[in-house]
Amino acid sequence: MATHLPARQLYYDGQTQASTSNKTFPTIDPSTGAHIADIHEASRADIDKAVSSAERAFPAWSATPAIQRARILQKAAQLLRDRNDEIATAETHDTGKAFTETSVVDVATGADVLEYFANLVGGGGLNGETTQLREDAWVYTKKAPLGVCAGIGAWNYPIQIALWKSAPCLAAGNTMVYKPSEFTSLHGETLAKIYTEAGVPAGVFNVVHGAGDVGAYLTAHPSIAKVSFTGQVATGKKVAGSASGSMKYVTMELGGKSPLIVLSDADLETAVDGAMMANFYSTGQVCTNGTRVFIPRAMKAAFEKRLLEKMQYVRAGPVMDPATNFGPLVSRVHRDKVTGYIKHGIETDRAKLLYGGVGQPANLTPELKKGYWVKPTIFTDCTDDMKIVKEEIFGPVLSILTYDTVEEAVRRANATELGLAAGIFTKDLNLAHRIIDQLQAGITWVNSWGESPAEMSVGGWKQSGVGVENGRRGIEAWVRNKSTLVDMNGSVATAFAKL
Ligand code: NDP
């Protein structure tokens, strides 16, 4: 990676724009701690300009036939795929996630969602319904775009999150002002330029950079019709509170503390692989992570033995190396937070440390030692009241909990205010369906973990979120309904007049 990349500017009116704040903030490569780019910080005047740009673009974009919008967005999906490796490289240096991940997941799953929503609206997915009431009267409905929408992203899947928000937003005829996380801002300008190159008109997709105050200004802005937010539960509550001031639509994709339940008949290899995927992929920085791993008491020893044997396959190293599948955490602040949880697990919760612990992986080069690395960590003999079991850590920390009956496992799995994801490993599919039905979570898997294709609507229950992204239901979050009753003979009005 070049030691220093060009500064990233704001984007509105179809082009990059220097910030008027005269302030920038740094982007750090978390694998080495190196300062790799400066990001222009938006002033309130800049945010107002970006919102005005989106307002001016809305009438023409919303009136553009859906099939024409679809063609433009399909072209953008192709451009993303053509530049997969270049964008994935930037995402790897921005987030610290290994290139073996970003090159096959981050850009690809974003482009898939763009293609999905382009095809959905191009194929009539925004059509309303007609209901015949009487011979001479019927009701028809229309799905109308909302207007200018705000997208606010987290740092774990930056370009994917930007695409999961902007794809349905733009496909439905809305315009967007998007704010990436201040920790991972490199992708915003790249995506905006790709949209412009594909033919998205000026002002339809705009980017402002900055920290929480920029997000807060956007969520309270009177010209914003909807806020789509991905981040922590506590921030989501602030955003929803602020949006409620002018009754904005909201979608909230928030945190989780998800249960992964292994049943006694499960294939041991698949269950161990599933638990590793659900805790160490993206260095554990995945909202749907299955961090509470419930194991039948009789299976515990065999499960732990195989898990420990397989931990050699979690390999820290240079983030562009094809052999590396485990990167650092995204920032120094987050490294310190996750390390604090590991310490708490050892010293205060007194869980049994099975693997890892405080500190960096052993094999790091002197350059990498300057980065924000932690060890993949496994605790066992955990209990439900431990802090490491109750709170979202958002790092590579797996907790093993044992259970005696399936009913007990389900009850304990549900005993949380969060409800993002859950999953079961078993060969008994009848039982799997019965248990899935009882689990209080919006995203569930059977004998799998983490896969989230464009066709699958995803969103949390309880405090993990409001609404869904993706799938056919995902488009509904970006439109409002208009119902029209047509009476050909005016018979109801006439009947009233005759009373
Ligand atoms: P945060 O809640 O800290 O931040 C999310 C975004 O909100 C950032 O862009 C942040 O800006 C911005 N922000 C902060 N304060 C405000 C405010 N008052 N008003 C408006 N915007 C604000 O989350 P993280 O970035 O730490 O992301 C990790 C969290 O995201 C985890 O809890 C994870 O579970 C969740 N997540 C959920 C997903 C889902 O689909 N359910 C997917 C991915 C992550 P800045 O950071 O620049 O200060």
Residues whose N, C-alpha, C, O or C-beta is under 5 A from the ligand:
A	BS01	NDP	I152 G153 A154 W155 K179 P180 S181 E182 F183 G210 A211 G212 G215 A216 T230 G231 Q232 V233 T235 K238 V239 E253 L254 G255 G256 C287 S464
